[in-house]
Each structure stands twice: as structure tokens, then as C-alpha cells.
Amino acid sequence: MQDQFHRQIDYLRISVTDRCNLRCKYCMPADGVQWMSHESILSFEEILRLMRISTQLGFRRFRITGGEPLVRKGILNFLQEGAQLPGVEDLMLTTNGMLLPEMAAELKAVGVQRVNISLDTMNQEHFADITRGGDVSRVIQGVFRSLEVGLDPVKINVVVVRGFNSDELPSFLDLARQYPLHVRFIELMPIGISSEHRADFVPIKEMKELLGIQEYVPKLAIRGGGPAEYFRPHGFKGSIGFISAMSRHFCDTCNRVRLTADGKLRPCLHSKHEVDLREALRNGNTDADILDLFAHAVWHKPVEHHMNDEALQGVRVMSQIGG
């Protein structure tokens, strides 16, 4: 389906929970988080119905997110059913990796094709600090377990923050050199708690300079590449990518909308505008009614985000929207 700016929208990111087993500093506060109640979040049956309806509008790619999606009870059965829906061509997962050592093989078995793993530092002290107690060794185990079981591609998302992990970029570069991993360096986006770290923003141009990446390095197409610009330097088994959400907008090629855990369809990550699908589901609306709501949301997808305009920011933190 096309929006009013002639972008083809075929990608739905679905948050199945706002809960997480980490407390990353740029994602949520240390305490006082108001979790959504069990009754307020969509059931798996409701999400599957929305996935099925959305395929009628041409949605083909689905990414399951959170919070941390793997902490939700029954997630494997849901993923298996989702992978088997007619029209679902690509089922993916974004995770912090903490549960991957045990679950990677099961994810592959139920039909998940690939994973994105959030990993901002490989330094245990830094990791424990930024996540408020997490164990980076488990995430690294999860990365390699994902490779072992055949999830492909395995992508690592690195949000670069000045003074925290900007000096670790060469270490991540070595990962992509030695293993078939796709490391993506991401500009810090001022959403929720992370807006307090605007002074720590590192633009893509500076990241490339830190890494010694030149524009003549061959570019690469990666399955599900999305907004990332990928490179495979000579001798690398994997690749490196850059996602410039702030310094160079990719809004003109954006192909996605987002479904929050409590059933709100968001045409843009950084927008107050939401369409309430939960109310429609629970009020007995027909599939045709819900199709109209999807179409409305897609048609009203804004031409670009407004992350630099605080007046237009929503009130949700990232864990409530879906990573």
C-alpha cells in the first residue's frame, strides 16, 4: 500500500510487550516505570488477527519487538503461528540478546528468519552500567548461538554515544571483519529518556572518520537492509552499516508503521499521532473496519519525523513504542 507521498508501506513493527529484563539508561528510568497492565496489551490472538488483516493491504514483512519480546510468556507459539500466516514473507525479531543462548535454536525452529541484537558495548563494566546490571557475556553468547543455528542475517545494533562507547567502534569493526555479522552504527535519537543525552550525539560522518571508512569502499545490499547504508571492506566476512536517523533523514524511503503493545498504530516512530486498533478489536469491529483504520494510518504517515522539535514529541519512552 502507498501513502500520500507515494512510499510503499509493507513493513509492520509489532511490540508484544513494554517489559524488559534490562533497564538501559537511554531507554527507561531506573525505577518508577508504569508497566502496562495485562488487560491493556493485545493478546497474541489479537495481534495475529491484525497481522492477517494487514497482509490484505500488502504488508509482507513483520518485526517483533518490545521491550524485550522474549520475556513474554507464549512468545514461541505466537511466532510459529505468525510465521505460518498466508502473506507473511519475512518474520524477524529485535532483542537485547540476553535470552538468545537458550532460545536461538527454538526461534529458528518456529520460523523466525533473522534477528537484530542490541549491543552498545562489549565492555562488561560499561554494559552493566548502561543496562543497570546486565551481563554482556550472555549477549555475546547469544550472538554466536544465532549464527550457529542459521539465523541469517544476524545484525548487531550499536547506538553510538559520545564518551560512552565511541572509543569501542574499532572493536565492533573487528567483529564484522572476523565473523559474518552485520554491525550497524546508529545515531542516538532523542526519544524519551535519551533526549537527555543530546550533547552526547555522534553524527555518522564522525563515526566514519573514527573508523577510517572511505566512500569508495564498496556498498553492499543486505536482506532487510532498511535505512542502513552498508559497506563490506576488503577481507571482511560481515559488513558494517550506518543508520543516520538525525544527520541525514531517510524518511523519503521509510516503508514501515508500528504497532504498540497496547494496540496503537503509529505511522511514524516520533509522532504523537496514533490510531487505536485495540478499541476496534474489542468493540467487535469487522475486518473491513480495521482495514480502513490501517489505511487511514498509512495515508496519514507524515512526510518526515520531527525528532528535533520537542513540541511535536510524544510522551512514550522507547520501550513503550517498540524498538
PAZARO-152608 format. One line per 3 residues: number of its first residue (from 1); their letters; for each residue x, y, z of C-alpha. Coordinates in nm, 2 decimals, decimal comma. Layout:
! PAZARO-152608
NUM) A) X:Y:Z  ...
***
This chain:
! PAZARO-152608
1) MQD) 0,00:0,00:0,00  0,12:0,35:-0,08  0,09:0,66:0,14
4) QFH) 0,01:1,00:0,01  0,38:1,06:-0,06  0,40:0,75:-0,28
7) RQI) 0,61:0,55:-0,04  0,54:0,17:-0,05  0,44:0,07:0,30
10) DYL) 0,48:-0,31:0,35  0,66:-0,34:0,69  0,49:-0,36:1,03
13) RIS) 0,69:-0,35:1,35  0,50:-0,51:1,64  0,57:-0,46:2,00
16) VTD) 0,44:-0,75:2,21  0,54:-0,61:2,55  0,67:-0,30:2,71
19) RCN) 0,85:-0,50:2,97  1,22:-0,58:2,96  1,48:-0,77:3,16
22) LRC) 1,73:-0,48:3,13  1,69:-0,11:3,23  1,91:0,07:2,97
25) KYC) 1,97:0,43:3,07  1,88:0,58:2,74  1,56:0,38:2,71
28) MPA) 1,38:0,39:3,05  1,43:0,53:3,40  1,58:0,32:3,68
31) DGV) 1,25:0,28:3,86  0,90:0,41:3,86  0,82:0,26:3,53
34) QWM) 0,44:0,23:3,49  0,40:-0,10:3,32  0,10:-0,17:3,10
37) SHE) -0,15:-0,40:3,26  -0,20:-0,75:3,12  -0,55:-0,64:3,01
40) SIL) -0,43:-0,34:2,83  -0,19:-0,51:2,60  -0,30:-0,70:2,29
43) SFE) -0,34:-1,07:2,32  -0,14:-1,29:2,08  -0,48:-1,38:1,91
46) EIL) -0,55:-1,01:1,86  -0,20:-0,95:1,71  -0,24:-1,24:1,48
49) RLM) -0,57:-1,11:1,36  -0,41:-0,77:1,29  -0,12:-0,94:1,10
52) RIS) -0,37:-1,13:0,89  -0,57:-0,82:0,81  -0,26:-0,62:0,73
55) TQL) -0,15:-0,86:0,46  -0,46:-0,77:0,27  -0,31:-0,42:0,23
58) GFR) 0,03:-0,56:0,12  0,22:-0,59:0,44  0,47:-0,87:0,40
61) RFR) 0,74:-0,80:0,65  0,69:-0,82:1,02  0,94:-0,74:1,30
64) ITG) 0,86:-0,85:1,66  0,99:-0,61:1,92  0,94:-0,50:2,28
67) GEP) 1,05:-0,40:2,54  1,22:-0,74:2,52  0,99:-0,97:2,32
70) LVR) 1,14:-1,29:2,45  1,02:-1,22:2,81  0,66:-1,26:2,72
73) KGI) 0,51:-1,59:2,80  0,40:-1,79:2,50  0,61:-1,60:2,25
76) LNF) 0,74:-1,91:2,07  0,39:-2,04:1,99  0,29:-1,69:1,87
79) LQE) 0,59:-1,67:1,65  0,52:-2,01:1,50  0,16:-1,91:1,42
82) GAQ) 0,27:-1,58:1,28  0,53:-1,73:1,05  0,26:-1,96:0,90
85) LPG) 0,01:-1,69:0,82  -0,05:-1,65:0,44  0,12:-1,34:0,31
88) VED) 0,39:-1,33:0,58  0,71:-1,34:0,38  0,96:-1,23:0,65
91) LML) 0,93:-1,27:1,02  1,21:-1,10:1,23  1,29:-1,03:1,59
94) TTN) 1,47:-0,75:1,77  1,61:-0,85:2,10  1,87:-0,74:2,36
97) GML) 2,01:-1,09:2,33  2,01:-1,19:2,70  1,79:-1,49:2,63
100) LPE) 1,93:-1,60:2,30  2,18:-1,86:2,43  1,88:-2,08:2,52
103) MAA) 1,62:-1,96:2,27  1,80:-1,90:1,94  1,75:-2,26:1,81
106) ELK) 1,38:-2,25:1,91  1,34:-1,92:1,73  1,48:-2,07:1,41
109) AVG) 1,26:-2,38:1,45  0,94:-2,18:1,48  1,01:-1,97:1,17
112) VQR) 1,19:-1,66:1,27  1,43:-1,59:0,99  1,67:-1,33:1,13
115) VNI) 1,75:-1,13:1,44  1,87:-0,78:1,53  2,06:-0,78:1,86
118) SLD) 2,11:-0,45:2,05  2,46:-0,44:2,18  2,61:-0,10:2,25
121) TMN) 2,93:-0,21:2,43  3,13:-0,53:2,47  3,29:-0,39:2,79
124) QEH) 3,14:-0,57:3,09  3,17:-0,27:3,32  3,02:-0,03:3,07
127) FAD) 2,75:-0,28:2,98  2,65:-0,33:3,35  2,64:0,04:3,39
130) ITR) 2,43:0,13:3,09  2,19:-0,16:3,14  2,19:-0,13:3,52
133) GGD) 2,31:-0,48:3,59  2,32:-0,67:3,26  2,58:-0,94:3,17
136) VSR) 2,73:-0,87:2,83  2,88:-1,22:2,81  2,53:-1,36:2,77
139) VIQ) 2,46:-1,13:2,48  2,78:-1,22:2,31  2,69:-1,59:2,36
142) GVF) 2,36:-1,52:2,20  2,52:-1,35:1,90  2,73:-1,66:1,82
145) RSL) 2,45:-1,90:1,90  2,23:-1,72:1,65  2,50:-1,77:1,39
148) EVG) 2,53:-2,14:1,48  2,16:-2,22:1,44  2,14:-2,05:1,10
151) LDP) 1,96:-1,72:1,17  2,05:-1,50:0,87  2,14:-1,23:0,87
154) VKI) 2,24:-1,16:1,23  2,26:-0,79:1,28  2,41:-0,60:1,57
157) NVV) 2,27:-0,26:1,65  2,51:-0,02:1,82  2,38:0,32:1,93
160) VVR) 2,68:0,54:1,95  2,71:0,77:2,25  3,00:1,01:2,29
163) GFN) 3,21:0,94:2,59  3,04:0,60:2,65  3,12:0,37:2,36
166) SDE) 3,25:0,60:2,08  3,60:0,46:2,15  3,48:0,10:2,10
169) LPS) 3,39:0,13:1,73  3,71:-0,04:1,62  3,62:-0,34:1,83
172) FLD) 3,29:-0,37:1,66  3,46:-0,33:1,33  3,68:-0,63:1,42
175) LAR) 3,36:-0,84:1,48  3,24:-0,77:1,13  3,59:-0,85:0,99
178) QYP) 3,62:-1,19:1,16  3,26:-1,31:1,15  2,96:-1,30:0,92
181) LHV) 2,79:-1,04:1,13  2,63:-0,71:1,02  2,72:-0,43:1,26
184) RFI) 2,51:-0,12:1,23  2,62:0,20:1,39  2,31:0,41:1,48
187) ELM) 2,28:0,78:1,57  2,13:0,85:1,91  1,77:0,95:1,87
190) PIG) 1,61:1,19:2,13  1,32:0,98:2,23  1,20:0,97:2,59
193) ISS) 1,49:0,93:2,83  1,75:0,95:2,55  1,66:1,31:2,49
196) EHR) 1,86:1,40:2,80  2,18:1,29:2,61  2,16:1,53:2,32
199) ADF) 2,51:1,66:2,40  2,65:1,31:2,35  2,52:1,28:1,99
202) VPI) 2,78:1,15:1,74  2,69:1,20:1,37  2,75:0,93:1,11
205) KEM) 3,02:1,15:0,94  3,22:1,15:1,26  3,17:0,77:1,31
208) KEL) 3,31:0,71:0,96  3,61:0,92:1,03  3,67:0,74:1,36
211) LGI) 3,66:0,41:1,17  3,86:0,53:0,87  3,58:0,44:0,63
214) QEY) 3,60:0,60:0,29  3,32:0,64:0,05  3,50:0,44:-0,21
217) VPK) 3,46:0,12:0,00  3,21:-0,10:-0,19  2,85:-0,06:-0,08
220) LAI) 2,65:-0,37:-0,01  2,29:-0,48:-0,02  2,18:-0,68:0,29
223) RGG) 1,85:-0,86:0,32  1,61:-0,64:0,52  1,87:-0,36:0,50
226) GPA) 1,61:-0,09:0,56  1,75:0,25:0,62  2,11:0,14:0,68
229) EYF) 2,39:0,22:0,44  2,61:-0,09:0,43  2,98:-0,14:0,34
232) RPH) 3,19:-0,45:0,32  3,56:-0,36:0,33  3,81:-0,59:0,17
235) GFK) 3,87:-0,91:0,37  3,56:-0,87:0,59  3,33:-1,18:0,65
238) GSI) 3,05:-0,95:0,76  2,96:-0,59:0,69  2,92:-0,25:0,87
241) GFI) 2,63:-0,02:0,83  2,53:0,33:0,93  2,18:0,45:1,02
244) SAM) 2,16:0,83:1,01  1,82:0,90:1,17  1,92:1,25:1,26
247) SRH) 2,20:1,39:1,04  2,06:1,27:0,71  1,69:1,17:0,72
250) FCD) 1,58:0,86:0,53  1,21:0,95:0,57  1,16:0,96:0,20
253) TCN) 1,22:0,59:0,18  1,06:0,48:0,50  0,84:0,18:0,45
256) RVR) 0,71:0,10:0,80  0,45:0,16:1,06  0,45:0,05:1,42
259) LTA) 0,20:-0,13:1,65  0,25:-0,07:2,02  0,19:-0,34:2,27
262) DGK) -0,14:-0,17:2,38  -0,27:-0,17:2,02  -0,19:0,18:1,89
265) LRP) -0,08:0,20:1,53  0,18:0,47:1,49  0,25:0,59:1,13
268) CLH) 0,58:0,74:1,25  0,81:0,64:1,53  0,85:1,00:1,66
271) SKH) 0,49:1,13:1,63  0,20:1,18:1,87  -0,04:1,05:1,61
274) EVD) -0,18:0,71:1,69  -0,47:0,50:1,56  -0,64:0,29:1,83
277) LRE) -0,68:-0,07:1,69  -0,73:-0,22:2,03  -1,06:-0,04:2,08
280) ALR) -1,17:-0,16:1,73  -1,08:-0,52:1,81  -1,26:-0,52:2,14
283) NGN) -1,57:-0,34:2,02  -1,65:-0,60:1,76  -1,54:-0,41:1,45
286) TDA) -1,52:-0,61:1,13  -1,21:-0,69:0,94  -1,32:-0,43:0,68
289) DIL) -1,35:-0,17:0,96  -1,00:-0,25:1,08  -0,87:-0,24:0,72
292) DLF) -1,00:0,12:0,70  -0,81:0,21:1,01  -0,49:0,07:0,87
295) AHA) -0,54:0,26:0,55  -0,61:0,58:0,74  -0,29:0,54:0,94
298) VWH) -0,08:0,47:0,64  -0,23:0,76:0,44  -0,15:1,00:0,73
301) KPV) 0,21:0,89:0,77  0,40:1,22:0,78  0,64:1,32:0,52
304) EHH) 0,93:1,32:0,78  0,99:1,29:1,15  1,03:1,58:1,39
307) MND) 1,28:1,45:1,64  1,44:1,79:1,67  1,11:1,96:1,75
310) EAL) 1,03:1,89:2,12  0,68:2,04:2,08  0,59:1,76:1,84
313) QGV) 0,73:1,47:2,06  0,51:1,21:2,21  0,51:1,11:2,57
316) RVM) 0,60:0,74:2,54  0,95:0,61:2,61  1,11:0,38:2,36
319) SQI) 1,02:0,06:2,55  0,65:0,16:2,52  0,67:0,23:2,15
322) GG) 0,87:-0,08:2,03  1,24:-0,08:1,93
***
